[in-house]
Amino acid sequence: MKNYLIVGGSRGIGNAIATQLSEDHSVYSMSRSAPTNPAIQHIPCDVIKDSIDVDALPDNLDGVVYCPGSITLKPFRSISADQFRSDYEINVIGAVNILNAVERKLKSGGQGAVVLFSTVAVEQGMPFHTSISAAKSAVEGLTRSLAAEWTPKIRVNCIAPSLTDTDLAKGLLSTDEKKANAGKRHPLKRIGQPEDIAQTALFLLSEQASWITGQVIGVDGGMSRVRV
C-alpha cells in the first residue's frame, strides 16, 4: 500500500483522484472542506493562508497531486493586477508551498511522483483567458524545471485539461444548454468529466509511467490539437 497526498481532494477532479486511489492505497486530502469519503484522511488547510503542516502525513510519500485552481474569464481590460496576483497565488504559489513542504517525504519514498494542473488555454490562445493562462504557463514552467531538478528520485508531470464538469466550472455549465454548447466546441463533442482527468493522473502516479517526467499532457477532448 502506497501513500498519496491530494491537495484539494474533497471536490471535483481531486476528489475523483482521491476516491479511486483510496481503493488500494492510503490517501490524504489537504483541503479546506472534508471529503465525503471516509476512506480519505482529511488534513484541514488553506494552502494560501495557512502554514503547511506535514506532521499528519506519513514519513514517506509516493505521490502528490496539487488540484486547487481558478477560472477567471474576463476581457483583459477588465482584469485588475490584484486578480492576476490572486490567480498566480492559488495556481503557482500554493503548489510551491506544498512541494517545498513535502520534498523530503517524497524523496524518502524512493520513487515519488508529482502531478500538477495547467489548462488547454496555455497551448491554444483563447480570448478572455489572460489571467489564468499566465498563471498556468508558470505551472508548466515549474513542472519542467522541477522535473529536471528532482530527477531521478521524483518525477514531475502536468495535465492540461479543457472545460470539465466540476464545481469550479459551474458558472460556465449552469444549464444543459450551456453544457451542450460547450461540448460542441470540442472535437470529441462533449465536455470533460472529473473521471476523464483522474485516469490520466492515476497513470502518471503509477509505476507504468516510471519513464515519464517533465511532460505536459493534454486531456482536452482534442481541443489543443484537432480541428474538425
DOVEXSE-686275 format. One record per residue: residue in three letters; chain; x negated, z negated, y negated of N, C-alpha, C in turn. Coordinates in nm, 2 decimals. Layout:
BEGIN
{ALA A {X Z Y} {X Z Y} {X Z Y}}
...
//
This chain:
BEGIN
{MET A {-0.08 0.00 0.12} {0.00 0.00 0.00} {-0.09 0.00 -0.12}}
{LYS A {-0.06 0.09 -0.22} {-0.13 0.10 -0.34} {-0.06 0.03 -0.46}}
{ASN A {-0.14 0.01 -0.57} {-0.08 -0.05 -0.69} {-0.08 0.05 -0.80}}
{TYR A {0.04 0.06 -0.86} {0.06 0.15 -0.97} {0.13 0.09 -1.09}}
{LEU A {0.08 0.12 -1.21} {0.14 0.08 -1.33} {0.21 0.20 -1.40}}
{ILE A {0.34 0.19 -1.43} {0.41 0.29 -1.50} {0.45 0.23 -1.64}}
{VAL A {0.39 0.28 -1.74} {0.43 0.23 -1.87} {0.55 0.31 -1.92}}
{GLY A {0.66 0.23 -1.95} {0.79 0.30 -1.98} {0.86 0.33 -1.85}}
{GLY A {0.85 0.24 -1.75} {0.91 0.27 -1.62} {1.05 0.23 -1.60}}
{SER A {1.12 0.19 -1.71} {1.25 0.14 -1.70} {1.36 0.25 -1.72}}
{ARG A {1.32 0.36 -1.78} {1.42 0.46 -1.81} {1.36 0.60 -1.79}}
{GLY A {1.45 0.70 -1.78} {1.41 0.84 -1.78} {1.31 0.88 -1.67}}
{ILE A {1.21 0.96 -1.72} {1.11 1.01 -1.63} {1.03 0.90 -1.57}}
{GLY A {0.99 0.80 -1.65} {0.92 0.68 -1.60} {0.99 0.61 -1.49}}
{ASN A {1.12 0.59 -1.50} {1.20 0.52 -1.40} {1.20 0.61 -1.27}}
{ALA A {1.21 0.74 -1.29} {1.22 0.82 -1.17} {1.08 0.82 -1.09}}
{ILE A {0.97 0.81 -1.17} {0.84 0.80 -1.10} {0.83 0.66 -1.03}}
{ALA A {0.86 0.55 -1.11} {0.85 0.42 -1.05} {0.94 0.40 -0.93}}
{THR A {1.06 0.45 -0.94} {1.16 0.43 -0.82} {1.10 0.50 -0.70}}
{GLN A {1.05 0.62 -0.71} {1.00 0.69 -0.59} {0.87 0.62 -0.54}}
{LEU A {0.79 0.58 -0.63} {0.66 0.51 -0.58} {0.70 0.38 -0.51}}
{SER A {0.80 0.31 -0.56} {0.83 0.18 -0.51} {0.87 0.18 -0.36}}
{GLU A {0.91 0.29 -0.31} {0.95 0.30 -0.17} {0.83 0.27 -0.08}}
{ASP A {0.71 0.30 -0.12} {0.59 0.28 -0.03} {0.48 0.20 -0.09}}
{HIS A {0.49 0.17 -0.22} {0.38 0.10 -0.29} {0.43 -0.01 -0.38}}
{SER A {0.33 -0.09 -0.43} {0.36 -0.19 -0.53} {0.36 -0.13 -0.67}}
{VAL A {0.47 -0.14 -0.74} {0.48 -0.08 -0.87} {0.52 -0.18 -0.98}}
{TYR A {0.45 -0.16 -1.09} {0.47 -0.25 -1.21} {0.52 -0.16 -1.32}}
{SER A {0.62 -0.20 -1.40} {0.66 -0.13 -1.51} {0.64 -0.22 -1.64}}
{MET A {0.56 -0.16 -1.73} {0.53 -0.23 -1.86} {0.62 -0.16 -1.96}}
{SER A {0.72 -0.23 -2.01} {0.82 -0.17 -2.10} {0.90 -0.28 -2.17}}
{ARG A {0.97 -0.24 -2.27} {1.05 -0.34 -2.35} {1.17 -0.39 -2.27}}
{SER A {1.23 -0.30 -2.19} {1.35 -0.34 -2.11} {1.31 -0.34 -1.96}}
{ALA A {1.38 -0.42 -1.89} {1.35 -0.43 -1.74} {1.42 -0.32 -1.67}}
{PRO A {1.35 -0.27 -1.56} {1.41 -0.17 -1.48} {1.53 -0.23 -1.40}}
{THR A {1.62 -0.15 -1.36} {1.74 -0.19 -1.28} {1.70 -0.21 -1.13}}
{ASN A {1.59 -0.14 -1.09} {1.55 -0.15 -0.95} {1.47 -0.28 -0.93}}
{PRO A {1.51 -0.37 -0.85} {1.44 -0.50 -0.83} {1.31 -0.48 -0.76}}
{ALA A {1.28 -0.37 -0.70} {1.15 -0.34 -0.63} {1.04 -0.32 -0.73}}
{ILE A {1.08 -0.29 -0.86} {0.98 -0.26 -0.96} {0.96 -0.39 -1.04}}
{GLN A {0.83 -0.43 -1.04} {0.80 -0.56 -1.11} {0.78 -0.53 -1.26}}
{HIS A {0.85 -0.61 -1.34} {0.86 -0.58 -1.49} {0.76 -0.67 -1.56}}
{ILE A {0.68 -0.61 -1.65} {0.60 -0.68 -1.75} {0.65 -0.65 -1.89}}
{PRO A {0.72 -0.74 -1.95} {0.77 -0.71 -2.09} {0.66 -0.68 -2.19}}
{CYS A {0.67 -0.57 -2.26} {0.56 -0.53 -2.35} {0.61 -0.42 -2.44}}
{ASP A {0.58 -0.43 -2.57} {0.59 -0.32 -2.67} {0.45 -0.27 -2.69}}
{VAL A {0.41 -0.15 -2.64} {0.27 -0.11 -2.64} {0.21 -0.09 -2.78}}
{ILE A {0.30 -0.08 -2.88} {0.25 -0.06 -3.02} {0.24 -0.20 -3.09}}
{LYS A {0.34 -0.29 -3.07} {0.34 -0.41 -3.14} {0.27 -0.53 -3.07}}
{ASP A {0.27 -0.52 -2.94} {0.21 -0.64 -2.87} {0.07 -0.61 -2.82}}
{SER A {0.00 -0.72 -2.80} {-0.13 -0.71 -2.73} {-0.11 -0.68 -2.59}}
{ILE A {-0.20 -0.61 -2.53} {-0.18 -0.56 -2.39} {-0.24 -0.67 -2.30}}
{ASP A {-0.15 -0.74 -2.23} {-0.19 -0.85 -2.13} {-0.18 -0.79 -1.99}}
{VAL A {-0.30 -0.78 -1.93} {-0.30 -0.72 -1.79} {-0.32 -0.83 -1.69}}
{ASP A {-0.30 -0.96 -1.72} {-0.32 -1.06 -1.63} {-0.22 -1.06 -1.51}}
{ALA A {-0.10 -1.01 -1.54} {0.00 -1.00 -1.44} {-0.02 -0.88 -1.34}}
{LEU A {-0.12 -0.80 -1.37} {-0.14 -0.69 -1.28} {-0.25 -0.73 -1.18}}
{PRO A {-0.25 -0.66 -1.06} {-0.35 -0.69 -0.96} {-0.49 -0.65 -1.01}}
{ASP A {-0.59 -0.70 -0.95} {-0.73 -0.67 -0.99} {-0.76 -0.52 -0.97}}
{ASN A {-0.70 -0.45 -0.88} {-0.72 -0.31 -0.85} {-0.60 -0.23 -0.88}}
{LEU A {-0.61 -0.13 -0.96} {-0.50 -0.03 -0.98} {-0.54 0.11 -0.93}}
{ASP A {-0.45 0.17 -0.86} {-0.47 0.30 -0.81} {-0.43 0.41 -0.90}}
{GLY A {-0.33 0.38 -0.99} {-0.29 0.48 -1.08} {-0.21 0.42 -1.20}}
{VAL A {-0.21 0.49 -1.31} {-0.14 0.45 -1.43} {-0.07 0.58 -1.49}}
{VAL A {0.05 0.56 -1.52} {0.13 0.67 -1.59} {0.18 0.62 -1.72}}
{TYR A {0.15 0.69 -1.83} {0.20 0.65 -1.96} {0.31 0.74 -2.00}}
{CYS A {0.43 0.69 -2.01} {0.55 0.77 -2.04} {0.61 0.76 -2.18}}
{PRO A {0.59 0.66 -2.26} {0.65 0.65 -2.39} {0.62 0.77 -2.47}}
{GLY A {0.72 0.82 -2.55} {0.71 0.93 -2.63} {0.82 0.94 -2.74}}
{SER A {0.82 1.05 -2.81} {0.92 1.06 -2.92} {0.96 1.21 -2.92}}
{ILE A {1.07 1.23 -2.98} {1.12 1.37 -3.01} {1.16 1.37 -3.16}}
{THR A {1.08 1.42 -3.24} {1.11 1.44 -3.39} {1.12 1.59 -3.42}}
{LEU A {1.24 1.63 -3.44} {1.27 1.78 -3.46} {1.33 1.79 -3.60}}
{LYS A {1.24 1.83 -3.70} {1.28 1.84 -3.84} {1.20 1.96 -3.90}}
{PRO A {1.25 2.02 -4.01} {1.17 2.11 -4.08} {1.04 2.04 -4.13}}
{PHE A {0.93 2.10 -4.14} {0.81 2.04 -4.18} {0.82 1.97 -4.32}}
{ARG A {0.89 2.04 -4.41} {0.90 1.98 -4.54} {0.98 1.85 -4.54}}
{SER A {1.06 1.82 -4.43} {1.14 1.70 -4.43} {1.07 1.59 -4.36}}
{ILE A {0.95 1.61 -4.30} {0.88 1.50 -4.22} {0.78 1.43 -4.31}}
{SER A {0.80 1.31 -4.32} {0.71 1.23 -4.41} {0.58 1.20 -4.33}}
{ALA A {0.48 1.16 -4.41} {0.35 1.12 -4.35} {0.37 1.00 -4.26}}
{ASP A {0.46 0.91 -4.29} {0.49 0.80 -4.21} {0.54 0.84 -4.07}}
{GLN A {0.63 0.94 -4.07} {0.68 0.99 -3.94} {0.57 1.05 -3.86}}
{PHE A {0.48 1.12 -3.92} {0.36 1.17 -3.84} {0.28 1.06 -3.78}}
{ARG A {0.26 0.95 -3.86} {0.19 0.84 -3.81} {0.26 0.77 -3.70}}
{SER A {0.39 0.75 -3.71} {0.47 0.69 -3.61} {0.47 0.76 -3.48}}
{ASP A {0.48 0.90 -3.48} {0.47 0.98 -3.36} {0.34 0.97 -3.30}}
{TYR A {0.23 0.97 -3.38} {0.10 0.95 -3.33} {0.08 0.82 -3.26}}
{GLU A {0.13 0.71 -3.32} {0.12 0.58 -3.27} {0.18 0.57 -3.13}}
{ILE A {0.30 0.61 -3.11} {0.36 0.59 -2.98} {0.31 0.68 -2.88}}
{ASN A {0.27 0.81 -2.91} {0.22 0.90 -2.81} {0.07 0.89 -2.78}}
{VAL A {-0.01 0.86 -2.88} {-0.15 0.86 -2.86} {-0.21 0.71 -2.86}}
{ILE A {-0.18 0.64 -2.97} {-0.24 0.51 -2.98} {-0.19 0.41 -2.87}}
{GLY A {-0.06 0.43 -2.84} {-0.01 0.35 -2.73} {-0.08 0.37 -2.60}}
{ALA A {-0.11 0.50 -2.57} {-0.18 0.54 -2.45} {-0.32 0.49 -2.45}}
{VAL A {-0.39 0.50 -2.57} {-0.52 0.45 -2.58} {-0.53 0.30 -2.56}}
{ASN A {-0.43 0.22 -2.61} {-0.43 0.08 -2.59} {-0.42 0.04 -2.44}}
{ILE A {-0.33 0.11 -2.37} {-0.31 0.08 -2.23} {-0.44 0.12 -2.15}}
{LEU A {-0.49 0.23 -2.18} {-0.61 0.28 -2.10} {-0.73 0.19 -2.12}}
{ASN A {-0.75 0.15 -2.24} {-0.86 0.06 -2.27} {-0.84 -0.07 -2.19}}
{ALA A {-0.71 -0.12 -2.18} {-0.69 -0.25 -2.12} {-0.70 -0.24 -1.96}}
{VAL A {-0.68 -0.12 -1.91} {-0.67 -0.12 -1.76} {-0.79 -0.04 -1.70}}
{GLU A {-0.89 0.00 -1.78} {-1.00 0.08 -1.73} {-1.07 0.01 -1.62}}
{ARG A {-1.10 -0.12 -1.63} {-1.18 -0.19 -1.53} {-1.10 -0.20 -1.40}}
{LYS A {-0.97 -0.22 -1.41} {-0.88 -0.23 -1.29} {-0.87 -0.09 -1.22}}
{LEU A {-0.87 0.01 -1.29} {-0.87 0.15 -1.23} {-1.00 0.18 -1.16}}
{LYS A {-1.11 0.14 -1.22} {-1.24 0.17 -1.16} {-1.26 0.08 -1.04}}
{SER A {-1.20 -0.04 -1.04} {-1.21 -0.13 -0.92} {-1.14 -0.07 -0.80}}
{GLY A {-1.04 0.01 -0.83} {-0.96 0.06 -0.72} {-1.03 0.17 -0.64}}
{GLY A {-1.14 0.22 -0.68} {-1.21 0.32 -0.61} {-1.20 0.46 -0.66}}
{GLN A {-1.08 0.51 -0.65} {-1.04 0.64 -0.70} {-0.91 0.64 -0.77}}
{GLY A {-0.92 0.60 -0.90} {-0.80 0.59 -0.98} {-0.75 0.72 -1.04}}
{ALA A {-0.62 0.72 -1.08} {-0.56 0.84 -1.14} {-0.48 0.80 -1.25}}
{VAL A {-0.49 0.88 -1.36} {-0.41 0.86 -1.48} {-0.32 0.99 -1.50}}
{VAL A {-0.20 0.97 -1.54} {-0.11 1.08 -1.58} {-0.05 1.05 -1.72}}
{LEU A {-0.08 1.14 -1.81} {-0.02 1.14 -1.95} {0.08 1.25 -1.96}}
{PHE A {0.15 1.25 -2.08} {0.25 1.35 -2.10} {0.23 1.42 -2.24}}
{SER A {0.24 1.55 -2.23} {0.24 1.63 -2.35} {0.38 1.70 -2.37}}
{THR A {0.39 1.82 -2.42} {0.51 1.89 -2.43} {0.48 2.04 -2.43}}
{VAL A {0.58 2.12 -2.39} {0.57 2.26 -2.39} {0.54 2.32 -2.53}}
{ALA A {0.58 2.24 -2.63} {0.57 2.29 -2.77} {0.43 2.29 -2.82}}
{VAL A {0.33 2.23 -2.74} {0.19 2.25 -2.78} {0.14 2.39 -2.74}}
{GLU A {0.18 2.43 -2.62} {0.13 2.56 -2.57} {0.20 2.67 -2.64}}
{GLN A {0.33 2.65 -2.67} {0.41 2.76 -2.73} {0.47 2.70 -2.86}}
{GLY A {0.42 2.76 -2.97} {0.47 2.71 -3.10} {0.62 2.72 -3.12}}
{MET A {0.68 2.62 -3.16} {0.82 2.61 -3.18} {0.86 2.56 -3.32}}
{PRO A {0.95 2.61 -3.39} {0.99 2.56 -3.52} {1.04 2.42 -3.51}}
{PHE A {1.02 2.34 -3.61} {1.07 2.20 -3.62} {1.00 2.10 -3.53}}
{HIS A {0.89 2.14 -3.47} {0.81 2.06 -3.38} {0.68 2.01 -3.43}}
{THR A {0.65 2.02 -3.56} {0.52 2.00 -3.61} {0.47 1.86 -3.58}}
{SER A {0.55 1.76 -3.60} {0.50 1.62 -3.58} {0.47 1.59 -3.43}}
{ILE A {0.57 1.62 -3.35} {0.55 1.59 -3.20} {0.44 1.68 -3.14}}
{SER A {0.43 1.81 -3.19} {0.32 1.89 -3.14} {0.19 1.84 -3.18}}
{ALA A {0.18 1.79 -3.30} {0.05 1.74 -3.35} {0.01 1.62 -3.26}}
{ALA A {0.10 1.53 -3.24} {0.07 1.41 -3.16} {0.03 1.45 -3.01}}
{LYS A {0.11 1.54 -2.95} {0.09 1.57 -2.81} {-0.03 1.66 -2.80}}
{SER A {-0.07 1.73 -2.90} {-0.20 1.80 -2.89} {-0.31 1.70 -2.88}}
{ALA A {-0.30 1.59 -2.95} {-0.40 1.49 -2.94} {-0.40 1.43 -2.80}}
{VAL A {-0.29 1.42 -2.73} {-0.28 1.37 -2.60} {-0.36 1.46 -2.50}}
{GLU A {-0.34 1.59 -2.52} {-0.41 1.69 -2.44} {-0.56 1.68 -2.46}}
{GLY A {-0.60 1.66 -2.58} {-0.75 1.64 -2.61} {-0.80 1.51 -2.54}}
{LEU A {-0.72 1.41 -2.55} {-0.76 1.28 -2.49} {-0.77 1.30 -2.34}}
{THR A {-0.68 1.37 -2.28} {-0.68 1.40 -2.13} {-0.81 1.46 -2.09}}
{ARG A {-0.85 1.57 -2.16} {-0.97 1.64 -2.12} {-1.10 1.56 -2.14}}
{SER A {-1.10 1.49 -2.26} {-1.22 1.42 -2.29} {-1.24 1.30 -2.20}}
{LEU A {-1.13 1.23 -2.17} {-1.14 1.11 -2.09} {-1.16 1.15 -1.94}}
{ALA A {-1.11 1.26 -1.90} {-1.14 1.31 -1.76} {-1.29 1.33 -1.75}}
{ALA A {-1.36 1.39 -1.85} {-1.50 1.41 -1.85} {-1.58 1.28 -1.85}}
{GLU A {-1.53 1.18 -1.93} {-1.60 1.05 -1.94} {-1.58 0.96 -1.82}}
{TRP A {-1.47 0.97 -1.76} {-1.44 0.88 -1.65} {-1.46 0.93 -1.51}}
{THR A {-1.50 1.06 -1.50} {-1.53 1.12 -1.37} {-1.66 1.05 -1.31}}
{PRO A {-1.67 1.03 -1.18} {-1.58 1.07 -1.08} {-1.48 0.96 -1.03}}
{LYS A {-1.49 0.85 -1.09} {-1.41 0.73 -1.04} {-1.26 0.74 -1.08}}
{ILE A {-1.23 0.81 -1.19} {-1.09 0.81 -1.24} {-1.06 0.96 -1.27}}
{ARG A {-0.95 1.01 -1.22} {-0.90 1.14 -1.26} {-0.80 1.12 -1.37}}
{VAL A {-0.80 1.21 -1.46} {-0.70 1.21 -1.57} {-0.64 1.34 -1.59}}
{ASN A {-0.51 1.35 -1.58} {-0.43 1.47 -1.59} {-0.31 1.45 -1.68}}
{CYS A {-0.25 1.56 -1.72} {-0.14 1.56 -1.82} {-0.03 1.66 -1.77}}
{ILE A {0.10 1.62 -1.79} {0.21 1.70 -1.76} {0.27 1.74 -1.90}}
{ALA A {0.31 1.87 -1.91} {0.37 1.92 -2.03} {0.51 1.97 -2.00}}
{PRO A {0.61 1.88 -2.01} {0.75 1.93 -1.98} {0.81 2.00 -2.09}}
{SER A {0.92 2.07 -2.06} {1.02 2.12 -2.16} {1.13 2.02 -2.17}}
{LEU A {1.24 2.05 -2.23} {1.35 1.96 -2.25} {1.41 1.91 -2.12}}
{THR A {1.41 1.78 -2.11} {1.45 1.71 -1.99} {1.57 1.62 -2.02}}
{ASP A {1.66 1.61 -1.93} {1.78 1.53 -1.95} {1.76 1.38 -1.93}}
{THR A {1.71 1.32 -2.04} {1.68 1.18 -2.04} {1.75 1.11 -2.17}}
{ASP A {1.74 0.98 -2.18} {1.79 0.92 -2.30} {1.72 0.96 -2.42}}
{LEU A {1.59 0.99 -2.41} {1.51 1.03 -2.53} {1.57 1.16 -2.59}}
{ALA A {1.63 1.24 -2.50} {1.67 1.37 -2.55} {1.83 1.38 -2.57}}
{LYS A {1.89 1.26 -2.56} {2.04 1.26 -2.56} {2.10 1.32 -2.69}}
{GLY A {2.03 1.31 -2.80} {2.08 1.37 -2.92} {2.08 1.52 -2.92}}
{LEU A {2.00 1.58 -2.83} {2.00 1.73 -2.82} {2.09 1.77 -2.70}}
{LEU A {2.13 1.68 -2.62} {2.20 1.72 -2.50} {2.33 1.64 -2.49}}
{SER A {2.39 1.61 -2.60} {2.51 1.52 -2.60} {2.64 1.58 -2.55}}
{THR A {2.64 1.71 -2.53} {2.76 1.77 -2.47} {2.72 1.87 -2.36}}
{ASP A {2.82 1.90 -2.28} {2.79 2.00 -2.17} {2.76 2.14 -2.23}}
{GLU A {2.82 2.17 -2.35} {2.78 2.30 -2.41} {2.64 2.30 -2.46}}
{LYS A {2.59 2.19 -2.52} {2.45 2.18 -2.56} {2.36 2.20 -2.44}}
{LYS A {2.39 2.13 -2.33} {2.31 2.14 -2.21} {2.30 2.28 -2.16}}
{ALA A {2.42 2.35 -2.16} {2.42 2.49 -2.11} {2.34 2.58 -2.20}}
{ASN A {2.36 2.56 -2.33} {2.28 2.65 -2.42} {2.13 2.63 -2.41}}
{ALA A {2.09 2.50 -2.40} {1.95 2.47 -2.38} {1.90 2.53 -2.25}}
{GLY A {1.98 2.52 -2.15} {1.94 2.58 -2.02} {1.91 2.73 -2.03}}
{LYS A {2.00 2.80 -2.10} {1.99 2.94 -2.11} {1.86 2.99 -2.18}}
{ARG A {1.79 2.90 -2.26} {1.67 2.93 -2.32} {1.55 2.93 -2.23}}
{HIS A {1.57 2.87 -2.11} {1.46 2.86 -2.01} {1.47 2.98 -1.91}}
{PRO A {1.36 3.03 -1.87} {1.37 3.14 -1.76} {1.44 3.10 -1.64}}
{LEU A {1.43 2.97 -1.60} {1.50 2.92 -1.48} {1.64 2.88 -1.51}}
{LYS A {1.69 2.90 -1.63} {1.83 2.88 -1.67} {1.89 2.74 -1.65}}
{ARG A {1.81 2.64 -1.66} {1.86 2.51 -1.67} {1.75 2.42 -1.74}}
{ILE A {1.80 2.30 -1.78} {1.71 2.21 -1.84} {1.65 2.12 -1.73}}
{GLY A {1.54 2.05 -1.76} {1.48 1.97 -1.66} {1.55 1.84 -1.63}}
{GLN A {1.53 1.79 -1.51} {1.58 1.66 -1.47} {1.46 1.57 -1.45}}
{PRO A {1.48 1.44 -1.47} {1.36 1.35 -1.45} {1.29 1.36 -1.32}}
{GLU A {1.36 1.39 -1.21} {1.30 1.41 -1.08} {1.21 1.53 -1.07}}
{ASP A {1.24 1.63 -1.15} {1.15 1.75 -1.16} {1.01 1.71 -1.20}}
{ILE A {1.01 1.63 -1.31} {0.88 1.59 -1.37} {0.82 1.48 -1.28}}
{ALA A {0.90 1.39 -1.22} {0.84 1.29 -1.14} {0.77 1.34 -1.02}}
{GLN A {0.82 1.45 -0.96} {0.75 1.51 -0.84} {0.61 1.55 -0.87}}
{THR A {0.59 1.61 -0.99} {0.45 1.65 -1.03} {0.36 1.53 -1.05}}
{ALA A {0.42 1.43 -1.12} {0.34 1.31 -1.14} {0.30 1.24 -1.01}}
{LEU A {0.39 1.24 -0.91} {0.36 1.18 -0.78} {0.25 1.26 -0.72}}
{PHE A {0.25 1.39 -0.73} {0.14 1.47 -0.67} {0.01 1.44 -0.74}}
{LEU A {0.01 1.43 -0.87} {-0.12 1.41 -0.94} {-0.17 1.27 -0.91}}
{LEU A {-0.09 1.17 -0.88} {-0.14 1.04 -0.84} {-0.19 1.03 -0.70}}
{SER A {-0.15 1.13 -0.62} {-0.18 1.12 -0.48} {-0.32 1.17 -0.44}}
{GLU A {-0.36 1.14 -0.32} {-0.49 1.20 -0.27} {-0.48 1.35 -0.25}}
{GLN A {-0.36 1.40 -0.24} {-0.35 1.55 -0.23} {-0.41 1.62 -0.36}}
{ALA A {-0.41 1.55 -0.47} {-0.47 1.60 -0.60} {-0.61 1.55 -0.63}}
{SER A {-0.68 1.51 -0.52} {-0.81 1.45 -0.54} {-0.92 1.54 -0.60}}
{TRP A {-0.89 1.67 -0.61} {-0.99 1.76 -0.67} {-0.93 1.82 -0.80}}
{ILE A {-0.84 1.75 -0.86} {-0.78 1.79 -0.99} {-0.80 1.69 -1.09}}
{THR A {-0.86 1.73 -1.20} {-0.88 1.64 -1.32} {-0.89 1.72 -1.44}}
{GLY A {-0.86 1.66 -1.56} {-0.87 1.73 -1.69} {-0.77 1.84 -1.71}}
{GLN A {-0.66 1.85 -1.63} {-0.57 1.96 -1.64} {-0.44 1.92 -1.72}}
{VAL A {-0.38 2.02 -1.78} {-0.25 2.01 -1.85} {-0.16 2.10 -1.77}}
{ILE A {-0.06 2.04 -1.70} {0.02 2.12 -1.61} {0.16 2.13 -1.67}}
{GLY A {0.21 2.26 -1.69} {0.34 2.28 -1.75} {0.45 2.27 -1.64}}
{VAL A {0.55 2.18 -1.66} {0.66 2.17 -1.58} {0.78 2.19 -1.67}}
{ASP A {0.81 2.32 -1.70} {0.89 2.35 -1.81} {0.99 2.46 -1.79}}
{GLY A {1.03 2.49 -1.66} {1.13 2.59 -1.63} {1.08 2.73 -1.67}}
{GLY A {0.95 2.75 -1.68} {0.89 2.88 -1.71} {0.88 2.90 -1.86}}
{MET A {0.92 2.81 -1.94} {0.92 2.83 -2.09} {0.79 2.87 -2.15}}
{SER A {0.68 2.82 -2.10} {0.55 2.84 -2.17} {0.49 2.97 -2.12}}
{ARG A {0.53 3.03 -2.01} {0.46 3.15 -1.96} {0.54 3.27 -1.93}}
{VAL A {0.67 3.25 -1.91} {0.76 3.36 -1.86} {0.85 3.41 -1.97}}
{ARG A {0.86 3.54 -1.99} {0.96 3.60 -2.08} {1.06 3.68 -2.00}}
{VAL A {1.19 3.66 -2.02} {1.29 3.73 -1.94} {1.39 3.79 -2.04}}
//
